[in-house]
Amino acid sequence: MLCEKYGLKKQIMPESLKIMESYQWPGNVRELKNIIEFLVVSTSVPFITPRDLPEHIRDNWKLEIPQESFRDETSDNNLLSTNNLNLKEAMAQFESQMILNALQSSQSLRKAAIKLDIDHANLIRRMKRLGIQFSYKR
């Protein structure tokens, strides 16, 4: 339907479908439709590969519990282990760790946002983009 709308011929590769099926889709059907439309119009080749998927979907599995990929807090200025990561992936990993640290050391999302010096809505948007799900135990 979207290919016809834009006069394009695109096909989503099975690997891409597998990744998309494993994603939680917090925005539900509307988010799925928007992502597919984005993929159809933004890819320059006829096949949509995992590399074409938005980073928050493609890398979601890495961000669920990223603790193993980070160094101990007492080591080398608390830097991330960025072996085999490009800049975009390393930045997402760093941002995820900063957010997780703030969430774990705060009593609420609003207090975590204050620690990060961003507003509450911005923190929620970033968490969604990065695939971070966090709930406070009451």
DSSP file with accessible surface (Angstrom, degrees, kcal/mol):
  #  RESIDUE AA STRUCTURE BP1 BP2  ACC     N-H-->O    O-->H-N    N-H-->O    O-->H-N    TCO  KAPPA ALPHA  PHI   PSI    X-CA   Y-CA   Z-CA
    1    1 A M     >        0   0  174      0, 0.0     4,-2.1     0, 0.0     5,-0.1   0.000 360.0 360.0 360.0 -49.1    0.0    0.0    0.0
    2    2 A L  H  >  +     0   0   25      2,-0.2     4,-2.1     1,-0.2     6,-0.2   0.876 360.0  54.8 -68.8 -36.5    2.7    2.5    0.9
    3    3 A C  H  >>S+     0   0   33      1,-0.2     5,-2.7     2,-0.2     4,-0.8   0.920 110.6  46.3 -61.6 -41.8    4.9    1.4   -2.0
    4    4 A E  H >45S+     0   0  165      3,-0.2     3,-0.6     2,-0.2    -2,-0.2   0.912 108.8  55.7 -64.6 -43.0    2.0    2.1   -4.3
    5    5 A K  H 3<5S+     0   0  135     -4,-2.1    -1,-0.2     1,-0.2    -2,-0.2   0.886 119.5  31.3 -56.9 -40.6    1.3    5.5   -2.6
    6    6 A Y  H 3<5S-     0   0   91     -4,-2.1    -1,-0.2     2,-0.1    -2,-0.2   0.403 109.1-117.8-100.6   0.8    4.9    6.6   -3.2
    7    7 A G  T <<5S+     0   0   67     -4,-0.8     2,-0.3    -3,-0.6    -3,-0.2   0.878  70.9 129.3  66.5  37.8    5.5    4.7   -6.5
    8    8 A L      < -     0   0   66     -5,-2.7     2,-0.5    -6,-0.2    -1,-0.2  -0.821  55.4-139.2-122.5 160.5    8.3    2.6   -5.0
    9    9 A K        +     0   0  189     -2,-0.3     2,-0.3    -3,-0.1    -5,-0.0  -0.949  36.5 158.9-121.3 107.3    9.2   -1.1   -4.8
   10   10 A K        -     0   0   40     -2,-0.5     2,-0.4    37,-0.0    37,-0.2  -0.951  20.8-165.6-128.8 150.4   10.6   -2.0   -1.4
   11   11 A Q  E     -a   47   0A 112     35,-2.6    37,-3.2    -2,-0.3     2,-0.6  -0.999  19.2-133.1-137.0 133.1   10.8   -5.3    0.4
   12   12 A I  E     -a   48   0A  40     -2,-0.4    37,-0.1    35,-0.2    35,-0.1  -0.748  29.2-127.0 -86.8 123.5   11.6   -5.9    4.0
   13   13 A M    >>  -     0   0   50     35,-2.5     4,-2.1    -2,-0.6     3,-0.6  -0.326  19.3-113.9 -68.3 150.4   14.2   -8.6    4.5
   14   14 A P  H 3> S+     0   0   84      0, 0.0     4,-2.4     0, 0.0     5,-0.2   0.855 116.5  55.7 -55.0 -37.0   13.4  -11.5    6.8
   15   15 A E  H 3> S+     0   0  108      1,-0.2     4,-1.8     2,-0.2     5,-0.1   0.893 108.0  48.8 -63.1 -38.7   16.2  -10.4    9.3
   16   16 A S  H <> S+     0   0    0     -3,-0.6     4,-2.5    32,-0.3    -1,-0.2   0.906 109.9  51.4 -67.3 -41.2   14.6   -7.0    9.5
   17   17 A L  H  X S+     0   0   75     -4,-2.1     4,-2.6     2,-0.2    -2,-0.2   0.906 107.2  53.8 -61.5 -40.7   11.1   -8.5   10.1
   18   18 A K  H  X S+     0   0  155     -4,-2.4     4,-1.4     2,-0.2    -1,-0.2   0.922 110.4  46.1 -61.1 -43.9   12.6  -10.7   12.9
   19   19 A I  H  X S+     0   0   39     -4,-1.8     4,-0.8     1,-0.2     3,-0.3   0.931 113.0  50.0 -64.7 -42.8   14.0   -7.7   14.7
   20   20 A M  H >< S+     0   0   10     -4,-2.5     3,-0.6     1,-0.2    -2,-0.2   0.870 107.6  54.3 -65.5 -35.4   10.7   -5.8   14.2
   21   21 A E  H 3< S+     0   0  154     -4,-2.6    -1,-0.2     1,-0.2    -2,-0.2   0.824 106.8  51.5 -67.4 -30.3    8.7   -8.7   15.6
   22   22 A S  H 3< S+     0   0   82     -4,-1.4    -1,-0.2    -3,-0.3    -2,-0.2   0.622  89.0 100.6 -83.2 -11.2   10.9   -8.7   18.8
   23   23 A Y  S << S-     0   0   13     -4,-0.8    34,-0.1    -3,-0.6    35,-0.0  -0.478  73.8-134.4 -76.0 145.2   10.4   -5.0   19.4
   24   24 A Q        -     0   0  120     -2,-0.2    -1,-0.1    33,-0.0     4,-0.1   0.731  23.8-146.9 -72.2 -26.3    7.7   -4.1   22.1
   25   25 A W    >   -     0   0   43      1,-0.1     3,-2.0     2,-0.1     6,-0.1   0.971  19.8-177.6  54.7  65.4    6.1   -1.3   20.0
   26   26 A P  T 3  S+     0   0   77      0, 0.0    -1,-0.1     0, 0.0     3,-0.1   0.788  83.2  54.7 -62.9 -25.1    5.1    1.0   22.8
   27   27 A G  T >> S-     0   0   38      1,-0.3     4,-1.0     2,-0.1     3,-0.6   0.395 101.2-152.9 -86.9   2.0    3.4    3.3   20.3
   28   28 A N  H <>  -     0   0  115     -3,-2.0     4,-1.9     1,-0.2     3,-0.3  -0.195  56.5 -17.2  62.4-147.6    1.4    0.4   19.0
   29   29 A V  H 3> S+     0   0  103      1,-0.2     4,-2.9     2,-0.2    -1,-0.2   0.858 135.0  58.3 -63.3 -35.5    0.1    0.2   15.4
   30   30 A R  H <> S+     0   0  196     -3,-0.6     4,-2.4     1,-0.2    -1,-0.2   0.925 107.6  46.6 -62.2 -43.3    0.6    3.9   14.8
   31   31 A E  H  X S+     0   0   34     -4,-1.0     4,-2.6    -3,-0.3    -1,-0.2   0.931 112.2  50.9 -64.3 -43.7    4.3    3.6   15.6
   32   32 A L  H  X S+     0   0   60     -4,-1.9     4,-2.6     1,-0.2     5,-0.2   0.942 111.2  47.8 -59.0 -47.0    4.6    0.5   13.4
   33   33 A K  H  X S+     0   0   97     -4,-2.9     4,-2.6     1,-0.2     5,-0.2   0.927 112.5  49.1 -61.2 -44.6    2.9    2.3   10.5
   34   34 A N  H  X S+     0   0   84     -4,-2.4     4,-2.5    -5,-0.2    -1,-0.2   0.900 111.5  48.9 -63.6 -40.4    5.1    5.4   10.8
   35   35 A I  H  X S+     0   0   20     -4,-2.6     4,-2.7     2,-0.2    -1,-0.2   0.930 112.1  48.2 -66.0 -44.7    8.3    3.3   11.0
   36   36 A I  H  X S+     0   0   48     -4,-2.6     4,-2.6     2,-0.2    -2,-0.2   0.934 112.4  48.9 -63.2 -42.1    7.3    1.3    7.9
   37   37 A E  H  X S+     0   0   34     -4,-2.6     4,-2.3    -5,-0.2     5,-0.3   0.936 111.2  50.6 -62.6 -43.0    6.5    4.5    6.0
   38   38 A F  H  X S+     0   0  101     -4,-2.5     4,-2.3     1,-0.2     5,-0.2   0.928 111.3  48.6 -58.3 -45.9    9.8    6.0    7.0
   39   39 A L  H  X S+     0   0    0     -4,-2.7     4,-1.6     1,-0.2    -1,-0.2   0.906 110.0  51.8 -63.2 -41.5   11.6    2.9    5.8
   40   40 A V  H  < S+     0   0    7     -4,-2.6    -1,-0.2     1,-0.2    -2,-0.2   0.933 119.1  34.3 -62.3 -44.4    9.8    2.9    2.5
   41   41 A V  H  < S+     0   0   70     -4,-2.3    -1,-0.2    -5,-0.2    -2,-0.2   0.747 119.4  48.4 -86.5 -21.2   10.6    6.5    1.7
   42   42 A S  H  < S+     0   0   61     -4,-2.3     2,-0.3    -5,-0.3    -3,-0.2   0.699  88.9  86.2 -96.8 -19.8   14.1    6.8    3.3
   43   43 A T     <  -     0   0   10     -4,-1.6     5,-0.1    -5,-0.2     9,-0.0  -0.652  58.1-158.9 -84.2 139.7   15.9    3.8    2.0
   44   44 A S  S    S+     0   0  123     -2,-0.3    -1,-0.1     3,-0.1    -4,-0.0   0.535  72.3  66.0 -93.8  -7.2   17.6    4.2   -1.4
   45   45 A V  S    S-     0   0   70      2,-0.2    -2,-0.1     1,-0.1     0, 0.0  -0.760  87.4-116.8-112.4 161.3   17.7    0.5   -2.2
   46   46 A P  S    S+     0   0   70      0, 0.0   -35,-2.6     0, 0.0     2,-0.5   0.682  95.5  67.9 -73.1 -15.2   14.8   -2.0   -2.8
   47   47 A F  E    S-a   11   0A  95    -37,-0.2     2,-0.7   -35,-0.1   -35,-0.2  -0.913  72.6-144.9-112.7 128.1   15.6   -4.2    0.2
   48   48 A I  E     -a   12   0A   1    -37,-3.2   -35,-2.5    -2,-0.5   -32,-0.3  -0.794  26.2-173.1 -92.1 112.4   15.1   -2.9    3.8
   49   49 A T    >>  -     0   0   52     -2,-0.7     3,-1.9   -37,-0.1     4,-0.7  -0.547  41.6 -98.2-100.9 168.4   17.9   -4.5    5.9
   50   50 A P  G >4 S+     0   0   34      0, 0.0     3,-1.1     0, 0.0     8,-0.1   0.848 122.6  63.4 -55.4 -31.2   18.4   -4.4    9.7
   51   51 A R  G 34 S+     0   0  178      1,-0.3     4,-0.1     7,-0.0     7,-0.1   0.771  98.4  55.9 -64.9 -23.9   20.9   -1.6    9.2
   52   52 A D  G <4 S+     0   0   49     -3,-1.9    -1,-0.3     2,-0.1     3,-0.1   0.680  86.5 100.7 -81.0 -18.9   18.0    0.5    7.8
   53   53 A L  S << S-     0   0    3     -3,-1.1    -4,-0.0    -4,-0.7   -18,-0.0  -0.321  90.0 -91.6 -66.2 148.6   15.9    0.1   10.9
   54   54 A P    >>  -     0   0   20      0, 0.0     4,-2.7     0, 0.0     3,-1.3  -0.309  37.6-117.4 -58.1 145.4   15.9    3.0   13.4
   55   55 A E  H 3> S+     0   0   31      1,-0.3     4,-2.9     2,-0.2     5,-0.2   0.861 111.2  59.5 -56.6 -39.9   18.5    2.5   16.0
   56   56 A H  H 34 S+     0   0   33      1,-0.2    -1,-0.3     2,-0.2     7,-0.1   0.789 114.1  37.9 -66.1 -22.3   16.1    2.3   18.9
   57   57 A I  H X4 S+     0   0    3     -3,-1.3     3,-0.9     2,-0.1     4,-0.4   0.892 118.1  47.8 -88.0 -47.8   14.5   -0.8   17.3
   58   58 A R  H 3< S+     0   0   35     -4,-2.7     3,-0.3     1,-0.2    -2,-0.2   0.883 122.8  33.0 -61.0 -41.3   17.6   -2.4   15.9
   59   59 A D  T >X S+     0   0   12     -4,-2.9     3,-1.1    -5,-0.3     4,-0.9   0.310  83.9 110.2-102.2   9.1   19.6   -2.1   19.1
   60   60 A N  H X> S+     0   0   12     -3,-0.9     3,-1.1     1,-0.3     4,-0.8   0.889  74.6  57.5 -54.3 -40.7   16.7   -2.5   21.6
   61   61 A W  H 34 S+     0   0  168     -4,-0.4     3,-0.5    -3,-0.3     4,-0.4   0.847 104.4  52.9 -62.3 -29.9   17.9   -6.0   22.7
   62   62 A K  H <4 S+     0   0   75     -3,-1.1    -1,-0.3     1,-0.2    -2,-0.2   0.757 108.4  51.1 -74.2 -24.0   21.3   -4.5   23.7
   63   63 A L  H << S+     0   0   13     -3,-1.1    -1,-0.2    -4,-0.9    -2,-0.2   0.515  82.6  86.6 -97.7  -5.0   19.7   -1.8   25.9
   64   64 A E  S  < S-     0   0  113     -4,-0.8    69,-0.2    -3,-0.5    -1,-0.1   0.979 118.0  -4.9 -60.9 -56.9   17.3   -3.9   28.0
   65   65 A I  S >  S+     0   0  113     -4,-0.4     3,-0.6    -3,-0.1    -1,-0.3  -0.731  74.5 169.7-134.7  85.8   20.0   -4.7   30.7
   66   66 A P  G >   +     0   0    3      0, 0.0     3,-1.5     0, 0.0     4,-0.4   0.368  41.1 113.0 -82.8   8.9   23.3   -3.2   29.4
   67   67 A Q  G >  S+     0   0   78      1,-0.3     3,-1.5     2,-0.2    -4,-0.0   0.836  70.5  58.0 -53.8 -39.1   25.2   -3.7   32.7
   68   68 A E  G <  S+     0   0  155     -3,-0.6    -1,-0.3     1,-0.3     0, 0.0   0.809 102.2  55.5 -63.4 -27.9   27.6   -6.3   31.3
   69   69 A S  G <  S+     0   0   41     -3,-1.5    12,-1.0    -7,-0.1     2,-0.3   0.471  96.7  79.0 -87.5   0.9   28.8   -4.0   28.5
   70   70 A F  B <  S-B   80   0B  23     -3,-1.5    10,-0.1    -4,-0.4     3,-0.1  -0.836  80.6-115.9-110.6 149.3   29.9   -1.2   31.0
   71   71 A R        -     0   0   98      8,-0.7    -2,-0.1    -2,-0.3    -1,-0.0  -0.325  44.9 -83.4 -73.5 161.7   33.0   -1.0   33.1
   72   72 A D    >   -     0   0  109      1,-0.1     3,-2.1     2,-0.1     6,-0.3  -0.337  41.4-115.7 -60.6 145.1   32.9   -1.0   36.8
   73   73 A E  T 3  S+     0   0  132      1,-0.3    -1,-0.1     5,-0.1     5,-0.1   0.720 113.1  58.5 -60.7 -21.1   32.2    2.5   38.2
   74   74 A T  T 3  S+     0   0  125      3,-0.1    -1,-0.3     2,-0.1     3,-0.2   0.561  91.1  91.2 -86.9  -5.6   35.6    2.5   39.9
   75   75 A S  S X  S-     0   0   35     -3,-2.1     3,-3.6     1,-0.2     4,-0.3  -0.548  97.1 -27.2 -93.7 159.0   37.6    2.1   36.6
   76   76 A D  G >  S-     0   0  109      1,-0.3     3,-1.5    -2,-0.2    -1,-0.2   0.517 118.6 -49.0   5.6  70.7   39.0    4.6   34.2
   77   77 A N  G 3  S-     0   0  151      1,-0.3    -1,-0.3    -3,-0.2    -3,-0.1   0.759  95.4 -76.3  57.1  24.5   36.7    7.6   34.7
   78   78 A N  G <  S+     0   0   58     -3,-3.6    -1,-0.3    -6,-0.3    -2,-0.2   0.871  81.6 168.5  57.7  37.1   33.6    5.3   34.4
   79   79 A L    <   -     0   0   91     -3,-1.5    -8,-0.7    -4,-0.3    -1,-0.2  -0.493  34.0-109.6 -80.3 155.0   34.0    5.1   30.6
   80   80 A L  B     -B   70   0B  20     -2,-0.1     2,-0.8   -10,-0.1   -10,-0.2  -0.478  23.1-114.5 -79.9 153.0   32.1    2.7   28.5
   81   81 A S        +     0   0   41    -12,-1.0    -1,-0.1    -2,-0.2     0, 0.0  -0.792  38.1 177.3 -83.5 111.8   33.6   -0.3   26.7
   82   82 A T    >   +     0   0   66     -2,-0.8     3,-1.6     3,-0.0    -1,-0.1   0.009  15.5 153.3-111.3  28.8   33.1    0.8   23.1
   83   83 A N  T 3  S+     0   0  124      1,-0.3     3,-0.1     7,-0.0    -2,-0.0  -0.346  75.0   1.3 -59.3 134.0   34.7   -2.1   21.3
   84   84 A N  T 3  S+     0   0  168      1,-0.2     2,-0.4    -2,-0.0    -1,-0.3   0.731 102.8 125.2  62.0  25.5   33.3   -2.7   17.9
   85   85 A L    <   -     0   0   46     -3,-1.6    -1,-0.2     4,-0.0     2,-0.1  -0.916  53.9-137.2-113.5 143.1   30.8    0.2   18.1
   86   86 A N     >  -     0   0   66     -2,-0.4     4,-2.6    -3,-0.1     5,-0.2  -0.368  39.8 -94.0 -83.7 176.4   30.4    3.1   15.7
   87   87 A L  H  > S+     0   0  139      1,-0.2     4,-2.7     2,-0.2     5,-0.2   0.915 124.6  51.0 -59.9 -44.3   30.0    6.6   17.1
   88   88 A K  H  > S+     0   0  133      1,-0.2     4,-2.1     2,-0.2    -1,-0.2   0.921 113.1  45.3 -61.4 -43.7   26.2    6.5   17.0
   89   89 A E  H  > S+     0   0   29      2,-0.2     4,-2.4     1,-0.2    -1,-0.2   0.905 113.1  50.2 -67.4 -41.7   26.0    3.2   18.9
   90   90 A A  H  X S+     0   0   18     -4,-2.6     4,-2.7     2,-0.2    -2,-0.2   0.903 110.5  50.1 -64.1 -39.9   28.6    4.3   21.5
   91   91 A M  H  X S+     0   0  112     -4,-2.7     4,-2.9    -5,-0.2     5,-0.2   0.914 111.2  48.4 -64.6 -42.9   26.6    7.6   22.1
   92   92 A A  H  X S+     0   0    8     -4,-2.1     4,-2.6    -5,-0.2    -2,-0.2   0.910 112.4  49.3 -64.0 -40.0   23.4    5.6   22.5
   93   93 A Q  H  X S+     0   0   28     -4,-2.4     4,-2.3     2,-0.2    -2,-0.2   0.930 112.8  46.7 -64.8 -44.9   25.1    3.2   24.9
   94   94 A F  H  X S+     0   0   94     -4,-2.7     4,-2.5     2,-0.2    -2,-0.2   0.939 113.2  48.7 -62.3 -46.1   26.6    6.1   26.9
   95   95 A E  H  X S+     0   0   34     -4,-2.9     4,-2.4     1,-0.2    -2,-0.2   0.916 110.5  52.1 -62.0 -41.1   23.3    7.9   27.0
   96   96 A S  H  X S+     0   0    0     -4,-2.6     4,-2.9    -5,-0.2    -1,-0.2   0.922 110.2  47.9 -60.8 -44.5   21.5    4.7   28.2
   97   97 A Q  H  X S+     0   0   13     -4,-2.3     4,-2.8     2,-0.2     5,-0.2   0.911 110.6  51.0 -66.0 -41.1   24.0    4.2   31.0
   98   98 A M  H  X S+     0   0   82     -4,-2.5     4,-2.2     2,-0.2    -1,-0.2   0.928 113.5  45.6 -60.7 -44.3   23.7    7.8   32.2
   99   99 A I  H  X S+     0   0    4     -4,-2.4     4,-2.8     2,-0.2    -2,-0.2   0.937 113.0  49.2 -65.6 -46.3   19.9    7.5   32.2
  100  100 A L  H  X S+     0   0   11     -4,-2.9     4,-2.8     1,-0.2     5,-0.2   0.913 110.6  51.1 -60.6 -42.0   20.0    4.1   34.0
  101  101 A N  H  X S+     0   0   34     -4,-2.8     4,-1.6     1,-0.2    -1,-0.2   0.925 112.5  46.1 -60.1 -44.7   22.4    5.5   36.6
  102  102 A A  H  < S+     0   0    8     -4,-2.2     4,-0.3    -5,-0.2    -2,-0.2   0.912 113.6  49.0 -65.2 -41.7   20.1    8.5   37.3
  103  103 A L  H >< S+     0   0    0     -4,-2.8     3,-1.0     1,-0.2    -2,-0.2   0.922 112.1  48.1 -63.4 -43.5   17.0    6.2   37.4
  104  104 A Q  H 3< S+     0   0  108     -4,-2.8    -1,-0.2     1,-0.2    -2,-0.2   0.795 114.7  45.1 -70.6 -26.1   18.6    3.8   39.8
  105  105 A S  T 3< S+     0   0   70     -4,-1.6     2,-0.3    -5,-0.2    -1,-0.2   0.307 106.3  73.0-101.5  10.9   19.9    6.5   42.1
  106  106 A S  S <  S-     0   0   14     -3,-1.0     3,-0.1    -4,-0.3     4,-0.0  -0.843  71.4-137.1-123.0 161.7   16.6    8.5   42.2
  107  107 A Q  S    S+     0   0  150     -2,-0.3     2,-0.3     1,-0.1     3,-0.1   0.540  85.8  12.4 -93.6  -8.3   13.2    8.0   43.8
  108  108 A S  S  > S-     0   0   33      1,-0.1     4,-2.1    27,-0.0     5,-0.2  -0.982  76.6-104.8-158.3 166.6   11.2    9.1   40.7
  109  109 A L  H  > S+     0   0   47     -2,-0.3     4,-2.5     1,-0.2     5,-0.2   0.886 119.7  54.2 -62.7 -39.7   11.4    9.9   37.0
  110  110 A R  H  > S+     0   0  156      2,-0.2     4,-2.0     1,-0.2    -1,-0.2   0.911 109.0  47.1 -63.5 -40.6   11.2   13.6   37.8
  111  111 A K  H  > S+     0   0  105      2,-0.2     4,-2.2     1,-0.2    -1,-0.2   0.882 111.1  51.9 -69.8 -34.8   14.2   13.5   40.2
  112  112 A A  H  X S+     0   0    0     -4,-2.1     4,-1.8     2,-0.2    -2,-0.2   0.916 108.2  52.0 -64.8 -41.1   16.2   11.4   37.7
  113  113 A A  H  X>S+     0   0    2     -4,-2.5     5,-2.4     1,-0.2     4,-0.5   0.906 107.9  51.7 -62.0 -39.2   15.4   14.1   35.1
  114  114 A I  H ><5S+     0   0  129     -4,-2.0     3,-1.2     1,-0.2    -1,-0.2   0.927 107.9  51.8 -63.5 -42.5   16.7   16.8   37.5
  115  115 A K  H 3<5S+     0   0  117     -4,-2.2    -1,-0.2     1,-0.3    -2,-0.2   0.857 112.6  45.8 -60.6 -35.5   19.9   14.8   38.0
  116  116 A L  H 3<5S-     0   0   40     -4,-1.8    -1,-0.3     2,-0.2    -2,-0.2   0.495 111.3-124.6 -84.7  -6.1   20.4   14.7   34.2
  117  117 A D  T <<5S+     0   0  148     -3,-1.2     2,-0.3    -4,-0.5    -3,-0.2   0.888  74.3 110.8  61.0  40.9   19.5   18.4   33.9
  118  118 A I  S   <S-     0   0   39     -5,-2.4    -1,-0.3    -6,-0.1    -2,-0.2  -0.914  73.3 -96.3-132.8 163.2   16.7   17.7   31.4
  119  119 A D     >  -     0   0   93     -2,-0.3     4,-2.1    -3,-0.1     5,-0.2  -0.425  35.1-109.1 -81.7 161.9   13.0   18.1   31.8
  120  120 A H  H  > S+     0   0   47      1,-0.2     4,-2.2     2,-0.2     5,-0.2   0.884 117.3  50.7 -55.7 -45.6   10.7   15.1   32.7
  121  121 A A  H  > S+     0   0   46      1,-0.2     4,-2.4     2,-0.2    -1,-0.2   0.895 108.7  52.5 -63.7 -38.9    9.1   14.9   29.2
  122  122 A N  H  > S+     0   0   36      2,-0.2     4,-2.6     1,-0.2    -1,-0.2   0.906 107.8  51.8 -63.8 -41.1   12.6   14.8   27.5
  123  123 A L  H  X S+     0   0    0     -4,-2.1     4,-2.6     2,-0.2    -2,-0.2   0.939 109.9  48.8 -61.3 -44.5   13.7   12.0   29.8
  124  124 A I  H  X S+     0   0   54     -4,-2.2     4,-2.4     1,-0.2    -2,-0.2   0.927 111.5  49.6 -62.9 -43.1   10.6    9.9   28.9
  125  125 A R  H  X S+     0   0  143     -4,-2.4     4,-2.6     1,-0.2    -1,-0.2   0.924 112.0  48.1 -61.0 -44.8   11.2   10.6   25.1
  126  126 A R  H  X S+     0   0   80     -4,-2.6     4,-2.4     2,-0.2     6,-0.2   0.906 110.1  51.9 -63.7 -41.3   14.8    9.5   25.4
  127  127 A M  H  X>S+     0   0   16     -4,-2.6     5,-2.7    -5,-0.2     4,-0.8   0.923 111.6  47.0 -61.7 -42.5   13.9    6.4   27.3
  128  128 A K  H ><5S+     0   0  128     -4,-2.4     3,-0.7     3,-0.2    -2,-0.2   0.934 112.2  49.7 -63.5 -45.4   11.4    5.4   24.6
  129  129 A R  H 3<5S+     0   0  104     -4,-2.6    -2,-0.2     1,-0.2    -1,-0.2   0.893 116.3  42.0 -61.1 -38.3   13.9    6.1   21.9
  130  130 A L  H 3<5S-     0   0    4     -4,-2.4    -1,-0.2    -5,-0.2    -2,-0.2   0.510 111.6-118.7 -89.0  -4.9   16.5    4.0   23.6
  131  131 A G  T <<5 +     0   0   12     -4,-0.8     2,-0.5    -3,-0.7    -3,-0.2   0.776  56.8 157.5  74.1  27.3   14.1    1.2   24.6
  132  132 A I      < -     0   0   11     -5,-2.7     2,-0.5    -6,-0.2    -1,-0.2  -0.748  20.1-173.3 -91.0 124.0   14.7    1.7   28.3
  133  133 A Q        +     0   0  147     -2,-0.5     2,-0.4   -69,-0.2    -5,-0.0  -0.978  12.5 164.7-116.2 126.4   11.9    0.4   30.5
  134  134 A F        -     0   0   65     -2,-0.5     2,-0.4     2,-0.0    -2,-0.0  -0.999  12.9-174.9-144.1 133.1   12.2    1.2   34.2
  135  135 A S        -     0   0   97     -2,-0.4     2,-0.4   -27,-0.0    -2,-0.0  -0.994  23.0-128.4-130.7 143.4    9.7    1.1   37.0
  136  136 A Y        -     0   0   47     -2,-0.4     2,-0.4   -29,-0.0   -29,-0.1  -0.716  23.6-127.4 -88.2 134.3   10.1    2.1   40.6
  137  137 A K              0   0  206     -2,-0.4    -1,-0.0     1,-0.0     0, 0.0  -0.672 360.0 360.0 -81.5 131.5    9.1   -0.4   43.2
  138  138 A R              0   0  259     -2,-0.4    -1,-0.0     0, 0.0     0, 0.0  -0.748 360.0 360.0-109.8 360.0    6.7    1.0   45.7
